Amino acid sequence: MVGKYEVIAQPIMGSAQMLRYTVLVNGRRIGALASMPTESDCRFLENPPPVPPVKPFQIYYRPGRPKKGATPRTAVESGPASALDDLSGAIHLPATEQSPD
């Protein structure tokens, strides 16, 4: 007994040393753990805290995608590609000589 909770230890199938601790309240099973539960663990199994609803990741996080009804981007607006084109003309690279080997 752990407080008002009844804990029953049973060997785990296929294991020589591990036990499964089943937690009961008034004869009703509320959960099971692989380690000896404390009273706070038993309270958590009996009355878990509220969990907020799960928000789907794909709907709310869409990087790089335009919003519905947005105008298409033009070449002038796309910054990184046009900036690289401007730099390529300003850099002087010496001609590499090919050896006869």
TIBA-724162 format. One record per atom (N, C-alpha, C): residue number from 1; residue in one letter; atom name; x negated, y, z negated. Coordinates in steps of 0.2 Angstrom, whole numbers, always signed. Layout:
residues N
fipa:lofi:zavo:x:y:z
NUM:a:CA:X:Y:Z .
...
//
This chain:
residues 101
fipa:lofi:zavo:x:y:z
1:m:N:-4:-6:+0 .
1:m:CA:+0:+0:+0 .
1:m:C:-4:+6:+0 .
2:v:N:-3:+11:+4 .
2:v:CA:-6:+18:+4 .
2:v:C:+0:+23:+3 .
3:g:N:+0:+25:-3 .
3:g:CA:+6:+29:-4 .
3:g:C:+12:+26:-4 .
4:k:N:+17:+28:+0 .
4:k:CA:+23:+25:+2 .
4:k:C:+23:+20:+8 .
5:y:N:+17:+20:+11 .
5:y:CA:+16:+16:+17 .
5:y:C:+13:+9:+16 .
6:e:N:+16:+4:+19 .
6:e:CA:+13:-3:+18 .
6:e:C:+9:-4:+24 .
7:v:N:+3:-6:+23 .
7:v:CA:-2:-7:+28 .
7:v:C:-4:-15:+28 .
8:i:N:-3:-18:+34 .
8:i:CA:-4:-25:+35 .
8:i:C:-10:-26:+40 .
9:a:N:-15:-29:+37 .
9:a:CA:-21:-31:+42 .
9:a:C:-21:-38:+45 .
10:q:N:-22:-38:+51 .
10:q:CA:-22:-44:+55 .
10:q:C:-28:-44:+60 .
11:p:N:-31:-50:+61 .
11:p:CA:-37:-50:+66 .
11:p:C:-35:-48:+73 .
12:i:N:-39:-45:+76 .
12:i:CA:-38:-43:+83 .
12:i:C:-39:-49:+87 .
13:m:N:-35:-51:+92 .
13:m:CA:-36:-56:+96 .
13:m:C:-42:-56:+100 .
14:g:N:-46:-61:+100 .
14:g:CA:-53:-61:+104 .
14:g:C:-58:-58:+100 .
15:s:N:-57:-55:+94 .
15:s:CA:-63:-52:+90 .
15:s:C:-64:-56:+84 .
16:a:N:-70:-57:+82 .
16:a:CA:-72:-61:+76 .
16:a:C:-72:-56:+70 .
17:q:N:-73:-50:+70 .
17:q:CA:-73:-46:+64 .
17:q:C:-68:-40:+64 .
18:m:N:-65:-38:+70 .
18:m:CA:-61:-32:+69 .
18:m:C:-54:-34:+67 .
19:l:N:-51:-29:+64 .
19:l:CA:-44:-30:+61 .
19:l:C:-40:-24:+64 .
20:r:N:-33:-26:+65 .
20:r:CA:-28:-21:+67 .
20:r:C:-24:-20:+61 .
21:y:N:-23:-14:+59 .
21:y:CA:-20:-11:+53 .
21:y:C:-13:-9:+55 .
22:t:N:-8:-12:+54 .
22:t:CA:-1:-10:+56 .
22:t:C:+2:-7:+50 .
23:v:N:+5:-1:+51 .
23:v:CA:+8:+4:+46 .
23:v:C:+16:+3:+46 .
24:l:N:+19:+2:+41 .
24:l:CA:+26:+1:+40 .
24:l:C:+29:+6:+35 .
25:v:N:+35:+8:+36 .
25:v:CA:+38:+12:+31 .
25:v:C:+45:+9:+31 .
26:n:N:+47:+7:+25 .
26:n:CA:+53:+4:+24 .
26:n:C:+55:-2:+28 .
27:g:N:+49:-6:+30 .
27:g:CA:+50:-12:+34 .
27:g:C:+50:-10:+42 .
28:r:N:+50:-4:+44 .
28:r:CA:+50:-1:+51 .
28:r:C:+42:+0:+53 .
29:r:N:+40:-3:+58 .
29:r:CA:+33:-1:+61 .
29:r:C:+33:+5:+64 .
30:i:N:+28:+9:+62 .
30:i:CA:+27:+16:+64 .
30:i:C:+21:+17:+68 .
31:g:N:+16:+12:+68 .
31:g:CA:+10:+12:+72 .
31:g:C:+5:+7:+70 .
32:a:N:+0:+7:+73 .
32:a:CA:-6:+3:+72 .
32:a:C:-12:+6:+73 .
33:l:N:-18:+5:+69 .
33:l:CA:-24:+8:+70 .
33:l:C:-29:+2:+70 .
34:a:N:-35:+4:+72 .
34:a:CA:-41:-1:+72 .
34:a:C:-45:+0:+66 .
35:s:N:-44:+5:+62 .
35:s:CA:-48:+6:+56 .
35:s:C:-43:+7:+50 .
36:m:N:-45:+6:+44 .
36:m:CA:-40:+7:+38 .
36:m:C:-38:+14:+38 .
37:p:N:-31:+15:+38 .
37:p:CA:-29:+22:+38 .
37:p:C:-28:+25:+31 .
38:t:N:-29:+32:+31 .
38:t:CA:-28:+35:+25 .
38:t:C:-21:+37:+25 .
39:e:N:-19:+40:+19 .
39:e:CA:-12:+43:+19 .
39:e:C:-10:+48:+24 .
40:s:N:-15:+52:+25 .
40:s:CA:-14:+58:+30 .
40:s:C:-13:+55:+37 .
41:d:N:-17:+49:+39 .
41:d:CA:-16:+46:+45 .
41:d:C:-9:+43:+46 .
42:c:N:-6:+40:+40 .
42:c:CA:+0:+37:+40 .
42:c:C:+6:+42:+41 .
43:r:N:+5:+48:+38 .
43:r:CA:+9:+54:+38 .
43:r:C:+10:+56:+46 .
44:f:N:+4:+56:+49 .
44:f:CA:+3:+59:+56 .
44:f:C:+7:+54:+60 .
45:l:N:+6:+47:+59 .
45:l:CA:+10:+42:+63 .
45:l:C:+17:+43:+62 .
46:e:N:+20:+44:+56 .
46:e:CA:+27:+45:+54 .
46:e:C:+30:+51:+57 .
47:n:N:+26:+57:+57 .
47:n:CA:+29:+63:+59 .
47:n:C:+23:+67:+63 .
48:p:N:+23:+65:+69 .
48:p:CA:+17:+68:+73 .
48:p:C:+19:+76:+75 .
49:p:N:+14:+80:+75 .
49:p:CA:+15:+87:+77 .
49:p:C:+18:+88:+84 .
50:p:N:+22:+93:+85 .
50:p:CA:+25:+95:+91 .
50:p:C:+19:+96:+97 .
51:v:N:+20:+93:+103 .
51:v:CA:+16:+94:+108 .
51:v:C:+19:+98:+113 .
52:p:N:+16:+104:+116 .
52:p:CA:+19:+108:+121 .
52:p:C:+19:+103:+128 .
53:p:N:+24:+105:+132 .
53:p:CA:+25:+101:+138 .
53:p:C:+19:+102:+142 .
54:v:N:+17:+97:+146 .
54:v:CA:+11:+96:+150 .
54:v:C:+13:+100:+157 .
55:k:N:+8:+105:+159 .
55:k:CA:+9:+108:+165 .
55:k:C:+5:+105:+170 .
56:p:N:+8:+103:+176 .
56:p:CA:+4:+100:+181 .
56:p:C:-1:+105:+184 .
57:f:N:-7:+102:+184 .
57:f:CA:-13:+106:+186 .
57:f:C:-13:+108:+193 .
58:q:N:-10:+104:+198 .
58:q:CA:-10:+106:+205 .
58:q:C:-6:+112:+207 .
59:i:N:+0:+113:+203 .
59:i:CA:+4:+118:+205 .
59:i:C:+2:+125:+202 .
60:y:N:-1:+125:+196 .
60:y:CA:-3:+132:+193 .
60:y:C:-10:+134:+195 .
61:y:N:-15:+130:+197 .
61:y:CA:-21:+131:+199 .
61:y:C:-23:+130:+206 .
62:r:N:-23:+135:+210 .
62:r:CA:-24:+134:+217 .
62:r:C:-29:+139:+220 .
63:p:N:-35:+138:+218 .
63:p:CA:-40:+143:+220 .
63:p:C:-41:+143:+228 .
64:g:N:-42:+149:+231 .
64:g:CA:-43:+150:+238 .
64:g:C:-37:+150:+242 .
65:r:N:-31:+148:+239 .
65:r:CA:-25:+148:+244 .
65:r:C:-21:+154:+243 .
66:p:N:-19:+157:+249 .
66:p:CA:-15:+163:+248 .
66:p:C:-8:+162:+246 .
67:k:N:-5:+167:+243 .
67:k:CA:+2:+167:+241 .
67:k:C:+6:+167:+246 .
68:k:N:+12:+164:+245 .
68:k:CA:+17:+163:+250 .
68:k:C:+19:+170:+253 .
69:g:N:+19:+171:+260 .
69:g:CA:+21:+177:+263 .
69:g:C:+15:+182:+263 .
70:a:N:+9:+180:+261 .
70:a:CA:+4:+185:+262 .
70:a:C:+1:+185:+269 .
71:t:N:-1:+191:+271 .
71:t:CA:-4:+192:+278 .
71:t:C:-10:+188:+279 .
72:p:N:-12:+185:+284 .
72:p:CA:-18:+181:+285 .
72:p:C:-24:+186:+285 .
73:r:N:-29:+183:+282 .
73:r:CA:-36:+187:+282 .
73:r:C:-39:+188:+289 .
74:t:N:-42:+194:+289 .
74:t:CA:-45:+195:+296 .
74:t:C:-53:+194:+295 .
75:a:N:-57:+195:+300 .
75:a:CA:-64:+194:+300 .
75:a:C:-67:+199:+296 .
76:v:N:-65:+205:+296 .
76:v:CA:-67:+211:+292 .
76:v:C:-67:+210:+284 .
77:e:N:-61:+207:+282 .
77:e:CA:-60:+206:+275 .
77:e:C:-64:+200:+272 .
78:s:N:-66:+196:+276 .
78:s:CA:-70:+190:+274 .
78:s:C:-77:+192:+273 .
79:g:N:-79:+194:+267 .
79:g:CA:-85:+197:+265 .
79:g:C:-92:+193:+266 .
80:p:N:-92:+187:+263 .
80:p:CA:-99:+183:+263 .
80:p:C:-101:+182:+270 .
81:a:N:-96:+180:+275 .
81:a:CA:-98:+178:+282 .
81:a:C:-101:+184:+286 .
82:s:N:-98:+189:+285 .
82:s:CA:-100:+195:+289 .
82:s:C:-106:+198:+286 .
83:a:N:-107:+198:+280 .
83:a:CA:-113:+200:+276 .
83:a:C:-119:+196:+279 .
84:l:N:-119:+189:+280 .
84:l:CA:-124:+185:+282 .
84:l:C:-126:+187:+289 .
85:d:N:-121:+188:+293 .
85:d:CA:-122:+190:+300 .
85:d:C:-126:+196:+301 .
86:d:N:-125:+201:+296 .
86:d:CA:-129:+208:+296 .
86:d:C:-136:+207:+294 .
87:l:N:-137:+202:+289 .
87:l:CA:-144:+201:+287 .
87:l:C:-148:+197:+292 .
88:s:N:-145:+193:+296 .
88:s:CA:-149:+189:+300 .
88:s:C:-153:+193:+306 .
89:g:N:-150:+199:+308 .
89:g:CA:-154:+203:+313 .
89:g:C:-159:+207:+309 .
90:a:N:-159:+208:+303 .
90:a:CA:-164:+213:+300 .
90:a:C:-170:+209:+297 .
91:i:N:-170:+202:+297 .
91:i:CA:-176:+198:+295 .
91:i:C:-180:+196:+301 .
92:h:N:-186:+198:+301 .
92:h:CA:-191:+196:+306 .
92:h:C:-195:+190:+304 .
93:l:N:-194:+184:+308 .
93:l:CA:-197:+178:+307 .
93:l:C:-202:+177:+312 .
94:p:N:-209:+176:+310 .
94:p:CA:-214:+175:+315 .
94:p:C:-213:+168:+319 .
95:a:N:-215:+169:+325 .
95:a:CA:-213:+163:+329 .
95:a:C:-218:+157:+327 .
96:t:N:-215:+151:+326 .
96:t:CA:-219:+146:+324 .
96:t:C:-223:+143:+330 .
97:e:N:-229:+142:+330 .
97:e:CA:-233:+139:+336 .
97:e:C:-233:+131:+335 .
98:q:N:-231:+128:+340 .
98:q:CA:-231:+121:+340 .
98:q:C:-238:+118:+342 .
99:s:N:-240:+113:+338 .
99:s:CA:-247:+110:+339 .
99:s:C:-246:+105:+345 .
100:p:N:-252:+104:+349 .
100:p:CA:-251:+99:+354 .
100:p:C:-250:+92:+351 .
101:d:N:-251:+91:+345 .
101:d:CA:-251:+84:+342 .
101:d:C:-244:+82:+342 .
//
